[in-house]
Amino acid sequence: MLTWNLLTAVQDIKSTQPKYNYNKGNFSKINIRLQSLNWDDRWMGKTVNEMWTDFTQILKEQVDLHVPLKTEGRKRPTKLSKQTQKMIRERSKTWQKYWKNSSGRNFAEYKRIRNEVNRSIRREEHLERKRILKGFKGNPKRFYGFMRHRQSGKDNIIAPKKESGELTETDQQTADLLSTYFQQVYAIKDTTSIPQFSAGKTLT
């Protein structure tokens, strides 16, 4: 007999990870702080993992000090020209007309205006992208901000949960938890009873 749990709803868990506004970060002060440290003396006798943990901790402290957090706000819609907005209103009117009287003539008129609206919107979006791209020259912050805005994937990653029900707080805790999990999933094969074959002999 097969049994399973059917998940019919998923709780929307908001990410607790802070989102930094790197466009307004003071990277000069971060560089000055990193250059002022004597890394040779600081990392003398430490392992690679210890050096990496120390570096990420220092960098995080500097980011917290010199990079502000993002404020949640509504996205501004793309501003269309008055001519395109007028065409959109006309498209709505022709659709209402076709909905009330579903004749071939009314549908053809609606389709004509709909296609004109789509072409006009695509044309204006293309011109807007060209205007934005021209502003990237000599301004890498603006470029990376634009690319992050265009990404479809959103940050919704939280820390994994331990058996106690608490979330992991450090990279080391996360790595240890994942290591324990995969050790339970994958079995260790017994390699002591593997038969030995001599060269030139075939198995019958």
C-alpha positions as CSV (number, residue, x, y, z in Angstrom):
1,M,0.0,0.0,0.0
2,L,1.3,3.4,-0.9
3,T,0.7,6.5,1.3
4,W,1.8,10.1,0.8
5,N,1.1,13.6,2.0
6,L,-0.7,15.9,-0.5
7,L,0.4,19.5,-0.2
8,T,-2.6,21.7,-1.2
9,A,-1.3,25.1,0.0
10,V,2.1,26.7,0.5
11,Q,2.8,29.4,3.0
12,D,4.2,32.5,1.4
13,I,7.5,33.0,3.4
14,K,9.0,36.4,2.9
15,S,12.8,36.5,2.7
16,T,14.4,37.9,5.8
17,Q,17.7,38.5,3.9
18,P,18.5,42.3,3.8
19,K,18.5,43.8,0.4
20,Y,21.2,46.4,-0.1
21,N,21.0,49.4,-2.4
22,Y,24.5,49.0,-3.9
23,N,23.9,51.9,-6.3
24,K,24.2,54.3,-3.3
25,G,27.0,52.5,-1.5
26,N,30.2,54.3,-0.5
27,F,32.7,51.9,-2.0
28,S,35.6,54.3,-1.5
29,K,35.4,53.9,2.3
30,I,35.1,50.2,2.0
31,N,38.3,50.0,-0.1
32,I,40.1,52.3,2.3
33,R,39.2,50.0,5.2
34,L,40.2,46.8,3.4
35,Q,43.5,48.4,2.3
36,S,44.3,49.5,5.8
37,L,44.4,46.0,7.2
38,N,47.6,44.0,7.4
39,W,46.4,40.7,5.8
40,D,49.7,38.9,6.2
41,D,49.8,39.4,10.0
42,R,46.0,38.9,10.4
43,W,46.0,35.5,8.6
44,M,49.3,34.2,9.8
45,G,48.8,30.5,10.8
46,K,45.2,30.4,9.7
47,T,43.7,27.8,7.3
48,V,42.0,28.7,4.0
49,N,38.6,28.3,5.6
50,E,39.4,30.5,8.5
51,M,40.8,33.2,6.2
52,W,37.7,33.1,4.0
53,T,35.4,33.3,7.1
54,D,37.3,36.2,8.4
55,F,37.3,38.1,5.1
56,T,33.5,37.6,4.5
57,Q,32.8,38.8,8.1
58,I,34.9,42.0,7.6
59,L,33.3,42.6,4.2
60,K,29.8,42.2,5.6
61,E,30.6,44.6,8.4
62,Q,31.7,47.2,5.8
63,V,28.7,46.7,3.7
64,D,26.4,47.1,6.7
65,L,28.2,50.4,7.5
66,H,28.5,52.0,4.0
67,V,25.7,50.5,1.9
68,P,22.1,51.5,2.7
69,L,19.2,49.1,2.6
70,K,16.6,49.2,-0.1
71,T,13.2,50.6,0.7
72,E,10.2,48.7,-0.5
73,G,8.2,50.7,-3.0
74,R,6.0,50.3,-6.0
75,K,7.6,49.9,-9.4
76,R,7.1,52.8,-11.7
77,P,5.3,51.8,-14.9
78,T,6.8,52.6,-18.2
79,K,5.6,56.0,-19.2
80,L,3.9,55.9,-22.6
81,S,3.4,58.8,-24.9
82,K,0.0,60.5,-25.1
83,Q,-0.6,59.2,-28.6
84,T,-0.1,55.6,-27.4
85,Q,-2.4,56.1,-24.4
86,K,-5.0,57.5,-26.7
87,M,-4.7,54.4,-28.9
88,I,-5.1,52.2,-25.9
89,R,-8.3,53.9,-24.9
90,E,-9.5,53.5,-28.5
91,R,-8.6,49.8,-28.3
92,S,-10.8,49.4,-25.2
93,K,-13.7,51.1,-26.9
94,T,-13.5,48.8,-30.0
95,W,-13.3,45.8,-27.7
96,Q,-16.5,46.9,-25.9
97,K,-18.2,47.4,-29.2
98,Y,-17.2,43.9,-30.4
99,W,-18.3,42.4,-27.1
100,K,-21.7,43.9,-27.5
101,N,-22.0,43.0,-31.2
102,S,-19.7,40.1,-32.1
103,S,-19.6,40.7,-35.8
104,G,-16.7,40.0,-38.1
105,R,-16.4,43.7,-39.0
106,N,-16.2,44.8,-35.4
107,F,-13.6,42.1,-34.6
108,A,-11.5,43.2,-37.6
109,E,-11.6,46.8,-36.4
110,Y,-10.6,45.8,-32.9
111,K,-7.7,43.6,-34.2
112,R,-6.4,46.4,-36.4
113,I,-6.2,48.9,-33.5
114,R,-4.8,46.2,-31.2
115,N,-2.0,45.5,-33.5
116,E,-1.2,49.2,-33.9
117,V,-1.1,49.6,-30.1
118,N,1.3,46.6,-29.7
119,R,3.6,48.0,-32.4
120,S,3.5,51.5,-30.8
121,I,4.3,50.1,-27.3
122,R,7.2,47.9,-28.6
123,R,8.6,50.9,-30.5
124,E,8.5,53.1,-27.5
125,E,10.1,50.4,-25.3
126,H,12.8,50.0,-27.8
127,L,13.5,53.7,-27.8
128,E,13.5,53.8,-24.0
129,R,16.0,50.9,-23.9
130,K,18.3,52.7,-26.3
131,R,18.1,55.9,-24.1
132,I,19.0,53.8,-21.1
133,L,21.9,52.0,-22.8
134,K,23.5,55.3,-23.8
135,G,23.6,56.3,-20.1
136,F,25.7,53.2,-19.2
137,K,28.9,54.6,-20.7
138,G,31.2,55.5,-17.8
139,N,28.6,54.5,-15.2
140,P,28.9,50.8,-14.3
141,K,26.6,51.2,-11.2
142,R,23.7,52.2,-13.5
143,F,24.4,49.2,-15.8
144,Y,24.4,46.6,-13.0
145,G,21.3,48.2,-11.4
146,F,19.5,47.9,-14.7
147,M,20.5,44.2,-15.1
148,R,19.3,43.4,-11.6
149,H,16.0,45.1,-12.4
150,R,15.6,43.0,-15.5
151,Q,16.2,39.7,-13.8
152,S,13.0,37.6,-13.5
153,G,14.3,35.5,-10.6
154,K,13.7,37.2,-7.2
155,D,15.5,36.6,-4.0
156,N,13.4,34.3,-1.8
157,I,16.1,32.1,-0.3
158,I,16.1,31.5,3.5
159,A,18.4,29.5,5.7
160,P,17.7,25.8,6.1
161,K,16.0,24.6,9.2
162,K,17.8,22.4,11.7
163,E,16.1,19.4,13.6
164,S,15.5,21.7,16.5
165,G,13.3,23.9,14.3
166,E,15.8,26.8,14.3
167,L,17.3,28.3,11.2
168,T,21.1,28.1,10.5
169,E,22.9,31.4,11.2
170,T,26.3,30.9,9.6
171,D,27.7,29.3,6.4
172,Q,29.5,26.6,8.5
173,Q,26.2,25.6,10.1
174,T,24.5,25.4,6.7
175,A,27.4,23.3,5.3
176,D,27.4,20.9,8.2
177,L,23.6,20.5,8.0
178,L,23.7,19.7,4.2
179,S,26.7,17.4,4.7
180,T,24.8,15.4,7.4
181,Y,21.7,15.2,5.1
182,F,23.6,13.9,2.1
183,Q,25.4,11.3,4.2
184,Q,22.0,9.9,5.2
185,V,20.7,9.9,1.6
186,Y,23.7,8.2,-0.1
187,A,24.8,4.8,1.2
188,I,28.5,3.9,1.6
189,K,29.3,0.9,-0.6
190,D,31.3,-2.0,0.7
191,T,34.5,-2.1,-1.4
192,T,36.2,-4.9,0.5
193,S,34.4,-7.8,-1.3
194,I,35.0,-6.6,-4.9
195,P,36.4,-9.5,-7.0
196,Q,39.8,-9.1,-8.4
197,F,40.5,-9.9,-12.1
198,S,43.9,-10.7,-13.7
199,A,44.9,-9.2,-17.0
200,G,44.2,-11.3,-20.0
201,K,41.5,-13.4,-18.3
202,T,37.8,-13.4,-19.2
203,L,34.9,-14.0,-16.8
204,T,32.8,-17.0,-17.7
